[in-house]
Amino acid sequence: MASLTISAPAKINLFLDIMGRRPDGYHTISGIMQAISLCDTVTLTLKPVIGEEAPRYTLTCTNPDLPTDGKNLALRAAFAFFDATGTGN
C-alpha cells in the first residue's frame, strides 16, 4: 500500500474576523495567522476498494474524539478537491 506521511503545522490566529456565511456553509474570514512549531503527523494510505458497494473514500483516525464522517473538514476538503479536479472517480 502506498503511504504519505507529512507534518501539519499548527497556527495561532493573531487576528480573526468572521465576516459572514457563504452559501456552502463555510464562513468568509479576514485574519492574520502565524505558524508555530507544534504539529500533527498525518499519514495518508491508499487501500484497495473491495466490492462494488464499498465506499470509494473513507477516513480513519487514531483519536476517537475526531469525526470520520462528513463532519470532518479534511474529508470534506478532499471531496471538494476530487470534485473540482475530476480525480474522484
Distance bins in CASP14 RR format, pairs under 12 A and 6 or more apart:
PFRMAT RR
TARGET T0000
AUTHOR 0000-0000-0000
RMODE 2
METHOD distances of the structure
MODEL  1
1 43 0 0 0 0 0 1 0 0 0 0 0
1 44 0 0 0 0 0 1 0 0 0 0 0
1 45 1 0 1 0 0 0 0 0 0 0 0
1 46 1 0 1 0 0 0 0 0 0 0 0
1 47 1 0 1 0 0 0 0 0 0 0 0
1 48 0 0 0 0 1 0 0 0 0 0 0
2 43 0 0 0 0 0 1 0 0 0 0 0
2 44 0 0 0 0 1 0 0 0 0 0 0
2 45 1 0 0 1 0 0 0 0 0 0 0
2 46 1 0 1 0 0 0 0 0 0 0 0
2 47 0 0 0 0 1 0 0 0 0 0 0
2 48 0 0 0 0 0 1 0 0 0 0 0
3 41 0 0 0 0 0 1 0 0 0 0 0
3 42 0 0 0 0 0 1 0 0 0 0 0
3 43 1 0 1 0 0 0 0 0 0 0 0
3 44 1 0 0 1 0 0 0 0 0 0 0
3 45 1 0 1 0 0 0 0 0 0 0 0
3 46 1 0 0 1 0 0 0 0 0 0 0
3 47 0 0 0 0 1 0 0 0 0 0 0
4 41 0 0 0 0 0 1 0 0 0 0 0
4 42 0 0 0 0 1 0 0 0 0 0 0
4 43 1 0 0 1 0 0 0 0 0 0 0
4 44 1 0 1 0 0 0 0 0 0 0 0
4 45 1 0 0 1 0 0 0 0 0 0 0
4 46 0 0 0 0 1 0 0 0 0 0 0
5 39 0 0 0 0 0 1 0 0 0 0 0
5 40 0 0 0 0 0 1 0 0 0 0 0
5 41 1 0 0 1 0 0 0 0 0 0 0
5 42 1 0 0 1 0 0 0 0 0 0 0
5 43 1 0 1 0 0 0 0 0 0 0 0
5 44 1 0 0 1 0 0 0 0 0 0 0
5 45 0 0 0 0 1 0 0 0 0 0 0
6 39 0 0 0 0 1 0 0 0 0 0 0
6 40 0 0 0 0 1 0 0 0 0 0 0
6 41 1 0 0 1 0 0 0 0 0 0 0
6 42 1 0 1 0 0 0 0 0 0 0 0
6 43 0 0 0 0 1 0 0 0 0 0 0
6 44 0 0 0 0 1 0 0 0 0 0 0
7 35 0 0 0 0 0 1 0 0 0 0 0
7 37 0 0 0 0 0 1 0 0 0 0 0
7 38 0 0 0 0 1 0 0 0 0 0 0
7 39 1 0 1 0 0 0 0 0 0 0 0
7 40 1 0 0 1 0 0 0 0 0 0 0
7 41 1 0 1 0 0 0 0 0 0 0 0
7 42 1 0 0 1 0 0 0 0 0 0 0
7 43 0 0 0 0 0 1 0 0 0 0 0
8 35 0 0 0 0 0 1 0 0 0 0 0
8 36 0 0 0 0 0 1 0 0 0 0 0
8 38 0 0 0 0 1 0 0 0 0 0 0
8 39 1 0 1 0 0 0 0 0 0 0 0
8 40 1 0 1 0 0 0 0 0 0 0 0
8 41 1 0 0 1 0 0 0 0 0 0 0
8 42 1 0 1 0 0 0 0 0 0 0 0
8 43 0 0 0 0 0 1 0 0 0 0 0
8 44 0 0 0 0 0 1 0 0 0 0 0
8 74 0 0 0 0 1 0 0 0 0 0 0
9 33 0 0 0 0 0 1 0 0 0 0 0
9 34 0 0 0 0 0 1 0 0 0 0 0
9 35 1 0 1 0 0 0 0 0 0 0 0
9 36 1 0 0 1 0 0 0 0 0 0 0
9 37 1 0 0 1 0 0 0 0 0 0 0
9 38 1 0 0 1 0 0 0 0 0 0 0
9 39 1 0 1 0 0 0 0 0 0 0 0
9 40 0 0 0 0 1 0 0 0 0 0 0
9 41 0 0 0 0 0 1 0 0 0 0 0
9 42 0 0 0 0 0 1 0 0 0 0 0
10 33 0 0 0 0 1 0 0 0 0 0 0
10 34 0 0 0 0 1 0 0 0 0 0 0
10 35 1 0 0 1 0 0 0 0 0 0 0
10 36 1 0 1 0 0 0 0 0 0 0 0
10 37 0 0 0 0 1 0 0 0 0 0 0
10 38 1 0 1 0 0 0 0 0 0 0 0
10 39 1 0 0 1 0 0 0 0 0 0 0
10 40 1 0 0 1 0 0 0 0 0 0 0
10 41 0 0 0 0 0 1 0 0 0 0 0
11 31 0 0 0 0 0 1 0 0 0 0 0
11 32 0 0 0 0 0 1 0 0 0 0 0
11 33 1 0 1 0 0 0 0 0 0 0 0
11 34 1 0 0 1 0 0 0 0 0 0 0
11 35 1 0 1 0 0 0 0 0 0 0 0
11 36 1 0 0 1 0 0 0 0 0 0 0
11 37 0 0 0 0 0 1 0 0 0 0 0
11 38 0 0 0 0 1 0 0 0 0 0 0
11 39 0 0 0 0 0 1 0 0 0 0 0
11 40 0 0 0 0 0 1 0 0 0 0 0
12 31 0 0 0 0 0 1 0 0 0 0 0
12 32 0 0 0 0 1 0 0 0 0 0 0
12 33 1 0 0 1 0 0 0 0 0 0 0
12 34 1 0 1 0 0 0 0 0 0 0 0
12 35 0 0 0 0 1 0 0 0 0 0 0
12 36 1 0 1 0 0 0 0 0 0 0 0
12 37 0 0 0 0 0 1 0 0 0 0 0
12 38 0 0 0 0 1 0 0 0 0 0 0
13 29 0 0 0 0 1 0 0 0 0 0 0
13 30 0 0 0 0 0 1 0 0 0 0 0
13 31 1 0 0 1 0 0 0 0 0 0 0
13 32 1 0 0 1 0 0 0 0 0 0 0
13 33 1 0 1 0 0 0 0 0 0 0 0
13 34 0 0 0 0 1 0 0 0 0 0 0
13 35 0 0 0 0 0 1 0 0 0 0 0
13 36 0 0 0 0 0 1 0 0 0 0 0
14 30 0 0 0 0 0 1 0 0 0 0 0
14 31 1 0 0 1 0 0 0 0 0 0 0
14 32 1 0 1 0 0 0 0 0 0 0 0
14 33 1 0 0 1 0 0 0 0 0 0 0
14 34 1 0 1 0 0 0 0 0 0 0 0
14 35 0 0 0 0 0 1 0 0 0 0 0
14 36 0 0 0 0 0 1 0 0 0 0 0
15 29 0 0 0 0 0 1 0 0 0 0 0
15 30 1 0 0 1 0 0 0 0 0 0 0
15 31 1 0 1 0 0 0 0 0 0 0 0
15 32 1 0 1 0 0 0 0 0 0 0 0
15 33 0 0 0 0 1 0 0 0 0 0 0
15 34 0 0 0 0 0 1 0 0 0 0 0
16 27 0 0 0 0 0 1 0 0 0 0 0
16 28 0 0 0 0 0 1 0 0 0 0 0
16 29 1 0 0 1 0 0 0 0 0 0 0
16 30 1 0 0 1 0 0 0 0 0 0 0
16 31 1 0 1 0 0 0 0 0 0 0 0
16 32 0 0 0 0 1 0 0 0 0 0 0
16 33 1 0 0 1 0 0 0 0 0 0 0
16 34 0 0 0 0 0 1 0 0 0 0 0
17 27 0 0 0 0 1 0 0 0 0 0 0
17 28 0 0 0 0 1 0 0 0 0 0 0
17 29 1 0 0 1 0 0 0 0 0 0 0
17 30 1 0 1 0 0 0 0 0 0 0 0
17 31 1 0 0 1 0 0 0 0 0 0 0
17 32 0 0 0 0 1 0 0 0 0 0 0
18 26 0 0 0 0 0 1 0 0 0 0 0
18 27 1 0 1 0 0 0 0 0 0 0 0
18 28 1 0 0 1 0 0 0 0 0 0 0
18 29 1 0 1 0 0 0 0 0 0 0 0
18 30 0 0 0 0 1 0 0 0 0 0 0
18 31 0 0 0 0 1 0 0 0 0 0 0
19 26 0 0 0 0 0 1 0 0 0 0 0
19 27 1 0 0 1 0 0 0 0 0 0 0
19 28 1 0 1 0 0 0 0 0 0 0 0
19 29 1 0 0 1 0 0 0 0 0 0 0
19 30 1 0 1 0 0 0 0 0 0 0 0
19 31 0 0 0 0 1 0 0 0 0 0 0
20 26 0 0 0 0 1 0 0 0 0 0 0
20 27 1 0 1 0 0 0 0 0 0 0 0
20 28 1 0 1 0 0 0 0 0 0 0 0
20 29 0 0 0 0 1 0 0 0 0 0 0
20 30 0 0 0 0 0 1 0 0 0 0 0
21 27 1 0 1 0 0 0 0 0 0 0 0
21 28 1 0 0 1 0 0 0 0 0 0 0
21 29 0 0 0 0 0 1 0 0 0 0 0
22 28 1 0 1 0 0 0 0 0 0 0 0
22 29 0 0 0 0 0 1 0 0 0 0 0
24 76 0 0 0 0 1 0 0 0 0 0 0
24 77 0 0 0 0 0 1 0 0 0 0 0
24 80 0 0 0 0 1 0 0 0 0 0 0
24 83 0 0 0 0 0 1 0 0 0 0 0
25 73 0 0 0 0 0 1 0 0 0 0 0
25 76 0 0 0 0 0 1 0 0 0 0 0
26 73 0 0 0 0 1 0 0 0 0 0 0
26 76 0 0 0 0 1 0 0 0 0 0 0
26 77 0 0 0 0 0 1 0 0 0 0 0
26 80 0 0 0 0 0 1 0 0 0 0 0
40 61 0 0 0 0 0 1 0 0 0 0 0
40 62 0 0 0 0 0 1 0 0 0 0 0
40 63 0 0 0 0 1 0 0 0 0 0 0
40 66 0 0 0 0 0 1 0 0 0 0 0
40 74 0 0 0 0 0 1 0 0 0 0 0
41 61 0 0 0 0 0 1 0 0 0 0 0
41 62 0 0 0 0 0 1 0 0 0 0 0
41 63 0 0 0 0 0 1 0 0 0 0 0
42 59 0 0 0 0 0 1 0 0 0 0 0
42 61 0 0 0 0 1 0 0 0 0 0 0
42 62 0 0 0 0 0 1 0 0 0 0 0
42 63 0 0 0 0 0 1 0 0 0 0 0
42 66 0 0 0 0 0 1 0 0 0 0 0
42 74 0 0 0 0 1 0 0 0 0 0 0
42 78 0 0 0 0 0 1 0 0 0 0 0
43 59 0 0 0 0 0 1 0 0 0 0 0
43 60 0 0 0 0 0 1 0 0 0 0 0
43 61 0 0 0 0 0 1 0 0 0 0 0
43 62 0 0 0 0 1 0 0 0 0 0 0
44 57 0 0 0 0 0 1 0 0 0 0 0
44 58 0 0 0 0 0 1 0 0 0 0 0
44 59 0 0 0 0 1 0 0 0 0 0 0
44 60 0 0 0 0 0 1 0 0 0 0 0
44 61 0 0 0 0 0 1 0 0 0 0 0
44 74 0 0 0 0 1 0 0 0 0 0 0
44 75 0 0 0 0 0 1 0 0 0 0 0
44 78 0 0 0 0 1 0 0 0 0 0 0
45 57 0 0 0 0 0 1 0 0 0 0 0
45 58 0 0 0 0 0 1 0 0 0 0 0
45 59 0 0 0 0 0 1 0 0 0 0 0
45 60 0 0 0 0 1 0 0 0 0 0 0
46 56 0 0 0 0 0 1 0 0 0 0 0
46 57 0 0 0 0 0 1 0 0 0 0 0
46 58 0 0 0 0 0 1 0 0 0 0 0
47 54 0 0 0 0 1 0 0 0 0 0 0
47 55 0 0 0 0 0 1 0 0 0 0 0
47 56 0 0 0 0 0 1 0 0 0 0 0
47 57 0 0 0 0 0 1 0 0 0 0 0
47 58 0 0 0 0 1 0 0 0 0 0 0
47 59 0 0 0 0 0 1 0 0 0 0 0
47 60 0 0 0 0 1 0 0 0 0 0 0
48 54 0 0 0 0 1 0 0 0 0 0 0
48 56 0 0 0 0 0 1 0 0 0 0 0
49 55 1 0 0 1 0 0 0 0 0 0 0
49 56 1 0 0 1 0 0 0 0 0 0 0
49 57 0 0 0 0 1 0 0 0 0 0 0
49 58 0 0 0 0 1 0 0 0 0 0 0
49 88 0 0 0 0 0 1 0 0 0 0 0
49 89 0 0 0 0 0 1 0 0 0 0 0
50 56 0 0 0 0 0 1 0 0 0 0 0
50 58 0 0 0 0 0 1 0 0 0 0 0
55 68 0 0 0 0 0 1 0 0 0 0 0
55 69 0 0 0 0 0 1 0 0 0 0 0
55 70 0 0 0 0 0 1 0 0 0 0 0
55 75 0 0 0 0 0 1 0 0 0 0 0
55 79 0 0 0 0 0 1 0 0 0 0 0
56 75 0 0 0 0 0 1 0 0 0 0 0
56 78 0 0 0 0 0 1 0 0 0 0 0
56 79 0 0 0 0 1 0 0 0 0 0 0
56 82 0 0 0 0 1 0 0 0 0 0 0
56 87 0 0 0 0 0 1 0 0 0 0 0
56 88 1 0 0 1 0 0 0 0 0 0 0
56 89 0 0 0 0 1 0 0 0 0 0 0
57 68 0 0 0 0 0 1 0 0 0 0 0
57 69 0 0 0 0 0 1 0 0 0 0 0
57 70 0 0 0 0 0 1 0 0 0 0 0
57 72 0 0 0 0 0 1 0 0 0 0 0
57 74 0 0 0 0 0 1 0 0 0 0 0
57 75 1 0 0 1 0 0 0 0 0 0 0
57 76 0 0 0 0 0 1 0 0 0 0 0
57 77 0 0 0 0 0 1 0 0 0 0 0
57 78 1 0 0 1 0 0 0 0 0 0 0
57 79 1 0 0 1 0 0 0 0 0 0 0
57 81 0 0 0 0 0 1 0 0 0 0 0
57 82 1 0 0 1 0 0 0 0 0 0 0
57 83 0 0 0 0 0 1 0 0 0 0 0
57 87 0 0 0 0 0 1 0 0 0 0 0
57 88 1 0 0 1 0 0 0 0 0 0 0
57 89 0 0 0 0 0 1 0 0 0 0 0
58 68 1 0 0 1 0 0 0 0 0 0 0
58 69 0 0 0 0 1 0 0 0 0 0 0
58 70 0 0 0 0 0 1 0 0 0 0 0
58 72 0 0 0 0 0 1 0 0 0 0 0
58 75 0 0 0 0 1 0 0 0 0 0 0
58 78 0 0 0 0 0 1 0 0 0 0 0
58 79 0 0 0 0 0 1 0 0 0 0 0
59 66 0 0 0 0 1 0 0 0 0 0 0
59 67 0 0 0 0 1 0 0 0 0 0 0
59 68 1 0 1 0 0 0 0 0 0 0 0
59 69 1 0 0 1 0 0 0 0 0 0 0
59 70 0 0 0 0 1 0 0 0 0 0 0
59 71 0 0 0 0 0 1 0 0 0 0 0
59 72 1 0 1 0 0 0 0 0 0 0 0
59 73 0 0 0 0 0 1 0 0 0 0 0
59 74 1 0 0 1 0 0 0 0 0 0 0
59 75 1 0 1 0 0 0 0 0 0 0 0
59 76 0 0 0 0 0 1 0 0 0 0 0
59 77 0 0 0 0 0 1 0 0 0 0 0
59 78 0 0 0 0 1 0 0 0 0 0 0
59 79 0 0 0 0 0 1 0 0 0 0 0
60 66 0 0 0 0 0 1 0 0 0 0 0
60 67 0 0 0 0 0 1 0 0 0 0 0
60 68 1 0 0 1 0 0 0 0 0 0 0
60 69 0 0 0 0 0 1 0 0 0 0 0
60 72 0 0 0 0 0 1 0 0 0 0 0
60 74 0 0 0 0 0 1 0 0 0 0 0
60 75 0 0 0 0 0 1 0 0 0 0 0
61 67 0 0 0 0 1 0 0 0 0 0 0
61 68 1 0 1 0 0 0 0 0 0 0 0
61 69 0 0 0 0 0 1 0 0 0 0 0
61 72 0 0 0 0 1 0 0 0 0 0 0
61 74 0 0 0 0 1 0 0 0 0 0 0
61 75 0 0 0 0 0 1 0 0 0 0 0
62 68 0 0 0 0 0 1 0 0 0 0 0
63 72 0 0 0 0 0 1 0 0 0 0 0
65 71 0 0 0 0 0 1 0 0 0 0 0
65 72 0 0 0 0 0 1 0 0 0 0 0
66 72 1 0 0 1 0 0 0 0 0 0 0
66 73 0 0 0 0 0 1 0 0 0 0 0
66 74 0 0 0 0 1 0 0 0 0 0 0
66 75 0 0 0 0 0 1 0 0 0 0 0
67 73 0 0 0 0 1 0 0 0 0 0 0
67 74 0 0 0 0 1 0 0 0 0 0 0
67 75 0 0 0 0 1 0 0 0 0 0 0
67 76 0 0 0 0 0 1 0 0 0 0 0
68 74 0 0 0 0 1 0 0 0 0 0 0
68 75 1 0 0 1 0 0 0 0 0 0 0
68 76 0 0 0 0 0 1 0 0 0 0 0
69 75 1 0 0 1 0 0 0 0 0 0 0
69 76 0 0 0 0 1 0 0 0 0 0 0
69 79 0 0 0 0 0 1 0 0 0 0 0
70 76 1 0 1 0 0 0 0 0 0 0 0
70 77 0 0 0 0 0 1 0 0 0 0 0
70 78 0 0 0 0 0 1 0 0 0 0 0
70 79 0 0 0 0 1 0 0 0 0 0 0
70 80 0 0 0 0 0 1 0 0 0 0 0
72 78 0 0 0 0 1 0 0 0 0 0 0
72 79 0 0 0 0 0 1 0 0 0 0 0
73 79 0 0 0 0 0 1 0 0 0 0 0
73 80 0 0 0 0 0 1 0 0 0 0 0
74 80 0 0 0 0 0 1 0 0 0 0 0
74 81 0 0 0 0 0 1 0 0 0 0 0
75 81 0 0 0 0 0 1 0 0 0 0 0
75 82 0 0 0 0 0 1 0 0 0 0 0
76 82 0 0 0 0 0 1 0 0 0 0 0
76 83 0 0 0 0 0 1 0 0 0 0 0
77 83 0 0 0 0 0 1 0 0 0 0 0
77 84 0 0 0 0 0 1 0 0 0 0 0
78 84 0 0 0 0 0 1 0 0 0 0 0
78 85 0 0 0 0 0 1 0 0 0 0 0
78 87 0 0 0 0 0 1 0 0 0 0 0
78 88 0 0 0 0 1 0 0 0 0 0 0
79 85 0 0 0 0 0 1 0 0 0 0 0
79 86 0 0 0 0 0 1 0 0 0 0 0
79 87 0 0 0 0 0 1 0 0 0 0 0
79 88 0 0 0 0 1 0 0 0 0 0 0
80 86 0 0 0 0 0 1 0 0 0 0 0
80 87 0 0 0 0 0 1 0 0 0 0 0
80 88 0 0 0 0 0 1 0 0 0 0 0
81 87 1 0 0 1 0 0 0 0 0 0 0
81 88 0 0 0 0 1 0 0 0 0 0 0
82 88 1 1 0 0 0 0 0 0 0 0 0
82 89 0 0 0 0 1 0 0 0 0 0 0
83 89 0 0 0 0 0 1 0 0 0 0 0
END
